[in-house]
Amino acid sequence: MIRLRSAAESTFGGLPGAFWWLWIGTLVNRIGGFVLPFFAFYVTGPLHRSAALAGAVAALFGAGAAVSGVVGGVLADRIGRKPTLVGSQLANAVTIVVLGYARSPWALALGALMVGLATNAFRPAQNAMIADMVPVGDRVRAYALNFWAINLGFSFSMAAVGLVTQFGYRTLFYADAATTTLCALLIAVLVPDSTPVATVRARASSSAKRDGDGHSRDGLGTVLRDRTFVAFVATTFLLLIVFMQINAALPMAMSASGLSAAQFGRISAINGVLIVLLQMPVTRLLKRYREGRVLAGAGLVIGAGFGLLAFGQSIEMYVLCVVVMTLGEIGNTPTGQAVSARLSQDHLRGRYQGVYQLAWTLSQVVAPLVGGVVISAYGGTPLWIGCFAVTALTALAFLRIGKQVERRVAVARSAEVEQTRQAQASAQIADGQQPEFATA
């Protein structure tokens, strides 16, 4: 009983109340996330459109999400975290309802693009807000809890989608929009804006920080000139191209092996179930290790999951692949978000998170292309071996990036200590005292 209480305290304790209201909003939003997971089925089923159109519509959604992730990050810094969160959620609710009335190919394409442009602006603002309100030592746990809420809500929505469709497929769109609106209202009423004072000051003084062409020198350009962060995003992108094969090459391989859609669904469901069951215990276990090593090890585990398929492609091997790959995902996702927050400056945190989101959105576009081309040209085995080889390279990169992050944190701490000493010395001089460090 004592161990259980200690585990619960180390998992849920010590986080600010505002974080938990944000967490509840995320859970509510994901519980009603009916539309996007089933949209391709909706287009090819009830609407009787082609698979090619479904693929094109999905690509347009991905393009919109890539743009909105960066824009959302910029807005989170310019107008604040909370206005961006609430505004993007309300815009998302409206576009989802509009998409529910789309019937022609052009309307479906435009509707999907609008949803993509609205929905992904939420993520960088949310990740920045978590970094604002949660101390550095608790951020991995906070991001893990947020990821847990996403998967818990997703599992519920997938279980309830059959019941909701009994009232007609358009009900999915209204239910999705309703929970998205409820999430926006929860944040608007119960979550304070966490935008740091430094961000507000930087925004207020931006006119004094413009170059000769009138452009701010302290914006996305600053993020893109951060070589450590860009290397981190690029490495994450390569790893995610491998990880996203769970939705690209893996269903192709299962279909070629003679597995039915129902079997694919059951095997894929293992991913969400394991995340719900193991995310927090594994996060507590990994807390003792440095972030670079966690990212490197998690990447290798993801690659090993796919690499197992080189030894056979039976139902048992597909199940084992998903189990192993999910363990890697559990270690990678919250740790990657925490590293992104650690590398960012307070007043540019939204922009950093927006650029980090590009690794996720672009990988969803690139992964199906890579997986499809390799399987078509060479078969599945070279792809699975290649997946493990790529993750081995990303593991080496993450180890090096982890060392750079640690050095940067050490330098920042030294600068902070020096600033504190100088401020104390100035205060002592103003009081007519001799500074302490001067006599040391």
C-alpha positions in Angstrom: 0.0 0.0 0.0 2.9 2.4 0.9 4.6 1.5 -2.4 1.4 2.2 -4.3 0.9 5.6 -2.6 4.6 6.5 -3.3 4.2 5.5 -7.0 1.0 7.6 -7.3 2.7 10.6 -5.6 5.8 10.4 -7.9 3.4 10.1 -10.9 0.8 12.7 -10.2 2.1 14.8 -7.3 3.8 18.2 -7.3 2.4 19.6 -10.5 0.6 22.9 -10.6 -3.2 23.0 -10.6 -3.3 24.9 -13.9 -1.4 21.9 -15.6 -4.2 19.6 -14.5 -6.9 21.8 -16.0 -5.0 21.8 -19.2 -4.6 18.0 -18.9 -8.4 17.6 -18.5 -9.0 19.8 -21.5 -6.7 17.7 -23.6 -8.4 14.5 -22.4 -11.9 15.9 -23.2 -10.7 17.0 -26.6 -9.2 13.6 -27.5 -12.3 11.7 -26.2 -14.2 13.4 -29.0 -11.5 13.0 -31.6 -13.7 11.0 -34.0 -13.2 12.6 -37.4 -9.6 12.5 -38.4 -8.9 8.8 -37.6 -11.9 7.7 -39.6 -11.9 10.3 -42.3 -10.4 8.2 -45.0 -13.0 5.5 -44.2 -15.7 8.1 -44.3 -14.6 9.4 -47.8 -14.3 5.9 -49.3 -17.3 4.4 -47.5 -20.4 6.6 -47.0 -19.3 9.2 -49.5 -18.3 6.5 -52.1 -15.2 8.4 -53.3 -12.0 6.9 -54.5 -9.0 5.9 -52.4 -6.9 8.3 -54.5 -9.1 11.2 -53.3 -8.9 10.1 -49.7 -5.1 10.1 -50.0 -5.0 13.5 -51.6 -7.3 14.9 -48.9 -5.1 13.4 -46.2 -2.1 15.0 -47.8 -3.8 18.4 -47.8 -4.6 18.0 -44.2 -0.9 17.2 -43.5 0.2 20.3 -45.5 -2.2 22.5 -43.5 -1.0 21.0 -40.2 2.7 21.6 -41.1 1.9 25.3 -41.7 -0.3 25.7 -38.7 2.3 24.2 -36.4 4.8 26.9 -37.2 2.2 29.7 -37.2 0.8 28.5 -33.9 4.2 28.6 -32.4 4.7 32.2 -33.6 1.3 33.2 -32.3 2.0 31.6 -28.9 5.0 34.0 -28.6 3.3 37.1 -30.1 -0.2 37.1 -28.7 0.3 34.6 -25.8 -0.2 30.9 -25.1 -3.8 31.1 -23.9 -5.2 33.2 -26.7 -3.6 30.9 -29.2 -4.9 27.8 -27.5 -8.5 29.0 -27.2 -8.5 30.6 -30.7 -7.1 27.5 -32.5 -9.6 25.2 -30.7 -12.6 27.3 -31.6 -11.4 27.6 -35.2 -10.9 23.9 -35.2 -14.4 23.3 -34.0 -15.9 25.5 -36.8 -13.8 23.9 -39.6 -14.7 20.4 -38.4 -18.5 21.2 -38.7 -17.9 22.8 -42.1 -16.1 19.6 -43.2 -19.0 17.5 -42.2 -21.1 19.2 -44.9 -18.5 18.8 -47.7 -19.5 16.4 -50.5 -17.7 17.3 -53.7 -14.0 16.6 -54.1 -13.1 20.3 -54.1 -15.1 20.9 -51.0 -13.5 17.9 -49.2 -10.0 19.0 -50.2 -10.6 22.6 -49.1 -12.3 21.4 -45.8 -9.4 19.1 -44.9 -6.9 21.9 -45.6 -8.9 24.3 -43.3 -9.0 21.7 -40.5 -5.3 21.1 -40.9 -4.6 24.9 -40.7 -6.6 25.2 -37.5 -5.9 22.0 -35.6 -2.1 21.9 -35.3 -1.7 25.5 -34.0 -2.9 24.1 -30.6 0.2 21.8 -30.1 3.1 24.2 -29.9 1.2 26.6 -27.7 0.2 23.7 -25.4 3.8 22.4 -25.2 5.1 25.9 -24.6 2.5 26.4 -21.8 3.5 23.2 -20.1 7.2 24.2 -20.2 6.2 27.7 -18.8 4.3 26.3 -15.8 6.2 23.1 -14.9 9.8 23.2 -13.4 12.5 21.7 -15.6 12.9 18.6 -13.4 9.2 17.6 -13.8 8.8 18.4 -17.5 9.4 14.9 -18.9 6.7 13.6 -16.4 4.3 16.4 -17.4 4.7 15.7 -21.1 4.3 12.0 -20.4 1.1 12.7 -18.6 -0.1 14.8 -21.5 0.8 12.0 -24.0 -1.0 9.6 -21.7 -4.2 11.8 -21.8 -4.0 11.9 -25.6 -3.9 8.1 -25.9 -6.4 7.5 -23.1 -8.9 9.8 -24.9 -8.1 8.3 -28.3 -8.8 4.8 -26.9 -12.2 5.9 -25.6 -13.1 7.7 -28.9 -12.2 4.6 -30.9 -14.4 2.4 -28.6 -17.3 4.9 -28.8 -17.2 5.7 -32.5 -19.5 2.7 -33.4 -22.2 4.0 -31.0 -21.9 7.6 -32.3 -22.3 6.5 -35.9 -25.7 5.0 -35.1 -27.0 8.5 -35.1 -25.5 9.2 -38.6 -21.9 9.9 -39.7 -22.5 13.7 -39.4 -22.9 13.2 -35.7 -19.1 12.4 -35.6 -18.4 15.9 -36.8 -20.7 17.6 -34.3 -19.4 15.5 -31.4 -15.8 16.2 -32.3 -16.6 20.0 -32.6 -18.5 19.9 -29.2 -15.6 18.4 -27.3 -13.1 20.7 -29.0 -15.3 23.7 -27.9 -15.5 22.4 -24.4 -11.7 22.1 -24.3 -11.4 25.7 -25.4 -13.9 26.8 -22.7 -12.1 24.9 -20.0 -8.8 26.6 -20.9 -10.4 30.0 -21.3 -12.0 29.9 -17.8 -9.7 27.8 -15.7 -6.2 28.0 -17.1 -4.2 31.3 -16.6 -2.1 32.6 -19.4 1.5 31.3 -18.7 3.2 33.6 -21.3 6.5 34.6 -19.5 7.1 38.2 -18.6 10.2 38.0 -20.8 8.0 37.2 -23.8 5.8 40.2 -23.2 8.7 42.5 -22.8 10.4 41.1 -26.0 7.1 41.7 -27.8 6.7 45.2 -26.5 10.3 46.1 -27.4 10.4 44.3 -30.8 10.4 47.6 -32.7 13.8 48.4 -31.2 15.2 45.1 -32.4 14.6 45.4 -36.1 17.2 45.3 -38.8 17.6 47.7 -41.7 14.9 46.0 -43.7 12.4 46.4 -40.8 12.4 42.7 -39.9 12.7 41.5 -36.3 16.0 39.9 -35.6 14.6 37.8 -32.8 12.1 35.5 -34.3 12.1 32.3 -36.4 15.5 33.2 -37.8 16.9 32.9 -34.3 15.4 29.4 -33.9 16.7 28.3 -37.3 20.2 29.6 -36.5 20.3 27.4 -33.4 22.4 24.6 -34.8 21.9 22.2 -31.8 18.2 22.6 -32.0 18.1 22.2 -35.8 20.2 19.1 -35.5 17.8 17.8 -32.9 14.7 18.4 -35.1 16.4 16.8 -38.1 17.4 13.7 -36.2 13.9 13.5 -34.8 12.5 13.8 -38.3 14.6 10.8 -39.5 13.5 8.7 -36.5 9.9 9.6 -37.1 10.1 8.6 -40.8 10.8 5.1 -39.3 8.2 5.3 -36.6 5.4 6.5 -39.0 5.8 3.2 -40.9 3.3 1.9 -38.4 0.7 3.7 -40.4 2.4 3.4 -43.8 4.4 0.3 -44.6 3.1 -1.9 -41.8 -0.5 -2.1 -43.1 0.9 -2.7 -46.6 3.0 -5.6 -45.3 0.1 -7.0 -43.3 -2.2 -6.9 -46.3 0.4 -8.7 -48.4 0.7 -11.3 -45.7 -3.0 -12.0 -46.0 -4.2 -10.4 -42.8 -7.6 -8.8 -42.8 -8.5 -5.2 -41.9 -10.0 -6.4 -38.6 -6.7 -8.2 -37.7 -4.8 -5.1 -38.6 -7.1 -3.0 -36.3 -6.7 -5.4 -33.4 -2.9 -5.5 -33.7 -2.7 -1.7 -34.1 -4.9 -1.3 -31.0 -2.1 -2.8 -28.9 -0.2 0.4 -29.3 -2.7 2.6 -27.5 -3.4 0.0 -24.8 0.3 -0.3 -24.0 0.7 3.4 -23.8 -2.2 3.8 -21.4 -0.9 1.0 -19.2 2.9 1.6 -19.3 3.5 5.2 -20.1 3.8 6.5 -16.5 5.7 3.5 -15.0 8.2 3.5 -17.8 8.6 7.3 -17.4 9.4 6.9 -13.7 12.0 4.2 -14.6 13.7 6.4 -17.3 13.8 9.5 -15.1 17.2 8.4 -13.7 18.9 8.5 -17.1 20.1 11.5 -19.1 17.8 12.7 -21.9 20.2 12.0 -24.7 20.6 8.4 -23.7 16.9 7.9 -23.3 16.3 9.3 -26.9 19.1 7.1 -28.3 17.9 4.0 -26.6 14.2 4.7 -27.4 15.1 5.2 -31.1 17.0 1.8 -31.2 14.0 0.1 -29.6 11.7 1.5 -32.3 14.1 0.4 -35.0 14.4 -3.1 -33.4 10.6 -3.4 -33.4 10.5 -3.0 -37.2 13.8 -4.9 -37.7 12.1 -8.0 -36.1 10.0 -8.3 -39.2 13.1 -9.2 -41.2 13.0 -12.6 -39.5 9.4 -13.4 -40.3 6.0 -11.8 -41.0 3.5 -13.9 -39.1 0.7 -12.6 -36.9 2.9 -13.2 -33.9 5.8 -11.2 -35.4 3.5 -8.3 -36.2 2.3 -8.3 -32.6 5.9 -8.4 -31.3 6.8 -5.6 -33.6 4.1 -3.3 -32.3 4.8 -4.2 -28.7 8.6 -3.4 -29.0 8.0 -0.3 -31.1 5.5 1.1 -28.6 8.0 0.7 -25.8 10.4 2.9 -27.8 7.6 5.4 -28.5 6.8 5.7 -24.8 10.5 6.7 -24.1 10.9 9.0 -27.1 7.8 11.2 -27.2 7.8 13.0 -23.8 11.6 13.2 -23.6 11.8 14.8 -27.1 9.2 17.4 -26.1 11.2 18.1 -22.9 14.4 18.5 -24.8 12.8 20.9 -27.2 11.6 23.0 -24.3 15.0 22.9 -22.6 16.8 24.2 -25.7 14.4 27.1 -26.2 14.6 30.6 -24.8 11.6 31.7 -22.8 10.3 34.4 -25.2 10.8 32.1 -28.2 9.5 28.9 -26.7 6.4 28.8 -28.9 8.5 29.2 -32.1 10.8 26.4 -30.9 7.8 24.1 -30.4 6.3 25.1 -33.7 9.5 24.1 -35.6 9.7 20.9 -33.6 6.2 20.1 -34.7 7.5 20.2 -38.3 9.4 16.9 -37.7 6.0 15.2 -36.8 3.9 16.7 -39.6 6.4 16.3 -42.4 7.3 12.8 -41.4 3.6 11.8 -41.8 3.9 13.0 -45.4 7.3 11.5 -46.2 7.0 8.1 -44.4 4.3 6.7 -46.7 6.3 7.7 -49.8 9.5 6.1 -48.5 7.7 3.0 -47.3 5.7 2.5 -50.4 8.6 3.0 -52.8 11.0 0.7 -50.9 8.4 -2.1 -50.5 7.4 -1.8 -54.2 11.0 -1.9 -55.5 12.8 -4.2 -53.0 10.2 -5.8 -50.8 9.6 -5.7 -47.1 12.8 -7.2 -45.7 15.2 -4.4 -47.0 12.8 -1.8 -45.5 12.8 -3.4 -42.1 16.6 -3.7 -42.1 16.9 -0.1 -43.3 14.6 1.1 -40.5 16.9 -0.4 -37.9 20.0 1.1 -39.6 18.4 4.6 -39.7 17.6 4.4 -36.0 21.2 3.3 -35.2 22.4 6.5 -36.9 19.8 8.6 -35.0 20.9 7.0 -31.7 24.5 8.2 -32.3 23.2 11.7 -33.2 21.0 11.8 -30.1 24.0 10.9 -27.9 26.0 13.8 -29.3 23.1 16.2 -29.2 22.5 15.2 -25.5 26.0 16.2 -24.6 25.6 19.5 -26.4 22.3 20.1 -24.5 24.0 19.3 -21.1 26.9 21.8 -21.9 24.4 24.4 -22.9 22.4 23.9 -19.7 25.6 24.2 -17.6 26.6 27.4 -19.4 23.2 28.9 -18.8 23.3 27.9 -15.1 26.7 29.5 -14.7 25.5 32.7 -16.4 22.4 32.8 -14.1 24.6 32.3 -11.0 26.9 35.1 -12.2 23.9 37.4 -12.9 22.6 36.7 -9.4 26.0 37.5 -7.8 26.3 40.7 -9.8 22.8 41.8 -8.7 23.7 41.0 -5.1 26.9 43.0 -5.4 25.1 46.0 -6.9 22.6 45.9 -4.0 25.4 45.8 -1.4 27.2 48.7 -3.1 24.0 50.7 -3.1 23.7 50.1 0.6 27.2 51.2 1.2 28.5 47.7 1.9 31.5 45.9 0.4 30.5 43.2 -2.0 31.0 39.7 -0.5 32.8 38.2 -3.5 35.3 41.1 -3.5 36.7 40.0 -0.2 36.6 36.3 -0.8 
